[in-house]
């Protein structure tokens, strides 16, 4: 698998001199299998540059867009995704099954004339919509397991197995046990204790790469309870408990500068080192490409 980050920020895009290193665009991650199958996780503002790169590569563009959920920072780039306007291109968009509105209606809503000059129906590409429940699916030659996450709206995490590798994309999720635990004398965190957190650990278990929400520091977390996001301490402890090989800290807070993200990363690496196990940790950055 080849993975590239096009948008790493949460909540709102924040381009500028203080976000150059890790990026200011909202969530969008590209994945390619060895067979060349295209997967796109979320369509935040980062998908605009991805679309330009896909057009520049030439040829028909076909792929799968897996949305974690439909909050604006995860869909607001879709109206600017140029390949969707080109006849002959084809995309299937997936998201959790919402009982109130279907996925097509949600995406069409943000492209009503009140908000945008071009309607979803005017896009030239063939676009399919598929609602998902928890379970396992065959998508583009990959095996995709879907699990509900703990957010303020219906949100899905994706575990993708292809080429004998496992990628987990699980952003915008809040731990059920809301207090990060201090490490014991052996350097181990007492995790997990809540059934919901144990279930999440099993979902991410053994992943070659986990891309997950690490928006807050432990001291910030108590003021953000109920917002549907995680602390970096939770992210590290869950990854260690699940024996994840590589952890990408994601959904950076819009108020956190490059220096702040680097500090958060250093704290995460130090916490993981105390627990042992060899977990590799990086902070997701726009333009970063990983091979797994």
N, C-alpha and C positions, 0 to 999 in steps of 0.2 A: 504493500500500500504506500502511496504517496499522499501526504497531508500538507495542505498549505493554508495558512491563516490570512483571511482578507479583512476581517473585522473582529476585534477582541474586546471592545468596550461594552459596558452595560448602560442601560437607561437612556442615554442620549449621546449623540456624536459630539466629540470635543476635539476637533482638529486645532492645532496650534503649536507654538514652540515648546510647550511643556509636555507634549504627548508624541513627539517624533519617534522615539525609540520603540515604544510598545504600540503606538497607533491610537487614533481617535475615532475610527469608524466602529459602528455597532456590529453585532454578532454575525459572522459568516465564515464558514470553514469549508474548504474543498477537499474531497478525497477521491483518489483514483485507484482502482484495483489494477492488478497486473495485466488484466485483459483490456484496460482502458475505460472501464465503466465509470461514469461520472456520478458522484454523490455530492450534494451541497447541503450542509447543515445550517439552517436559518438564512433568512434573506434580509438582514439588517443593511445598513448603508454600505457595508463592505462588498455587497454583491454587485454593486455598480462597476467597480474596477475589475472584478472577476468576469463580468459579462464582456467588458471591452477586451480582456485577454482572450476569452473564448472566441470572439469574432475575429480577432487578429490571427488566430491559429488557422482559420479557414475551415471550410467544409461544414456539413450539417452538424448541429449541436443537439445532442440528446442526453438527457440525464434525469436524475431523481433529486428532488428538493424535499428534504425532511425538516419540517418545522417543529421546533420544541413546543412552541405555543404562538399565539397571535398578538402578543403585546407589541406595541409599535416598534420598539427597538429591535424586534426580530422579524418584522415584515416590511418596514418602511422603505427598504431599498428595492423591493420587488418592482414597483412601477418604473424604476430606472434600469432594470435588467434588460439590456438591449437585445440579447438573443431571443427573448420572448416576443419581440416584434417582427421577427424574420420568418417568413413562410418556409416550411421545410424542416424547421427545428421542432423538437418535441420534448416536452417535459411532463413528468408526473409529480404532483405536489402532494405530500403526505402530512397529516397532522392528527391529533387526537380527536375522537368523535365528540363533538359538542352537541348537547341535546337541544340547545336553543337555536343555533344557526349552523348551516353547513359551511364547509371550508370555502367553497367558491363564493358564497355570499359575503363572508368576512373579507376576503381579498378584494372583491368587487366594491365593497363599501368604501374602502380607503381610496378608490379610484373613481368615485362619483364626481360629477363636475364641480360640486362644492369644494372639493379638495384637490382635484387633479384634472388636467385638461384632456386626458385620454382614458377611455373606459377599458376595463379588462376585456370586454368582448371585442375590442378593436385590435387586440394583439394578434399578430400574424401567425405565430407559432401554434402548433397543436398542444393544448394544455389539458391534462387530465387531473382530476382531483380524487384523492382516496382518503377516506376517514379510517383511522386505526383505533383499535382497542388494545389493551394489554395482550401480549401473546407473541408468537414467532411467525415471521413472514419471509418468503423468498422474494428478494428484490434485486434485480440486476445481477444475478449470479451470486449474490451474497445472502447470508443468513442473518436476518435482522430481528433482534429481540427488543420488544418495546415494554417499558415500565413507566407507570405514573410517577411523577415527582411531586414534592411537597412545595407548591408555589401558590400564588394568589389566584391563579386561573388554571384551567386544565392544561397541564404541561407534561410532555413525554421525554423520557430519556431513551437513547438508541444505543444498543450494543450490536456492532456490526462485525461479523466474522467472515473473512475472505482471505484467500492466499495463506491460510494457516496462521493468520494473525487476527487480533481482536482490538478494535477501536471502540471506546465508549464515549459518547457525547452526552453529557448530563449536566446541563446548566440551568440556572434559575431554580434552585432547590434549597430548602431550609431544613436543617437537621431537626429531628423531632425532640431529641435531648438537646436543649438549647444552650447548655453551659459547657464550653470546652473544658475538658478535664485536665488537671495538672498531671504531669508525668510522675510515675512512681520512682522509687529509688533505683530501679533497674532501667529507667528511661522509657517505660512503656505507658501508653495511655490506656485507661480503663474503658475500652470501647469494645463493641457497642452495647448499650443497655436497653434501648428502646427497640421494640419489634420492627418499627418502620425503618430505623437505621440499620438494623441487622439485615433487613431485606435489601436495602440499598447496597450494603457491603457485598452481599451475594451477587447482586446484579453486576457490579464492577469487578468481581473477583478475577484475578489473573490477567487483567487487561494489559496488552502491550503498550497502549497509550490511553490514558484517561484525560479527557478534556472536561473540566468541571468548574463550577461556580466557586470562586474564592474572593468575593467582593470585599469582605470586611476583615479587619483585625479583631482579635478577641475583645479588646477594650471598646471597640466601636459597636460590637454585636448587640449588646443589651438595648441600645437605643433604636435598633432596626428590627426588633422582633416582630414577626408577622408580615414582613415585607417580602418574604419568600426567597431569601438569599443566604449564603453560607459564609462562615469565617474561614480564613486560610488554615487555622488550626484544625477545624473540623475536616477540611479537605485532605490535609496531610494524614490525620489519624485514620480516616476511612480508607485511604489508599494503602497505608501501611497494613491495616487489618486485613485488607483484601489481597495483599501481596501483588499489587499493581507494579508493573515494571517502570513505567514512565508517567509522570503526572504533569499536565499542562495547566497552570493556573489561568483562569479565564474570567470573562465578564468583569473586567477591571472597573472599579468605581469611577464615574466621570470626574469626581473631584480629586482623583489621585494622579499626581504627576509622574513622569518617568522615574524621577528619584524616589517617589513614594512606592511605585511598583517594585523597583529594585530592592528597596528596604523590605517590603513584604516578601519578596522572593528569598532574600537572605534569611529571614526569620523562618520561612517554611523549610529551607534546606537544613538549617540548624536543628529544627524540631525533628525532622526525619532522621538526621544523623544520630541523634540521641537514642532513637528507637531501633536503629540498626536495620538490616535487611537490604540495604543497597538501593532504595528507591531513588530514582533520578527525577529531579524537579526542575522545571523551566517555567518561565512566565511567557504566555502566548504573546506573540508580537506580529504585527502586520508584515507580511512578506516572508515570514519564517516558513521554511519547508522542511518536513521531517519524513524520513523513510522508516517504516515499521514492518 
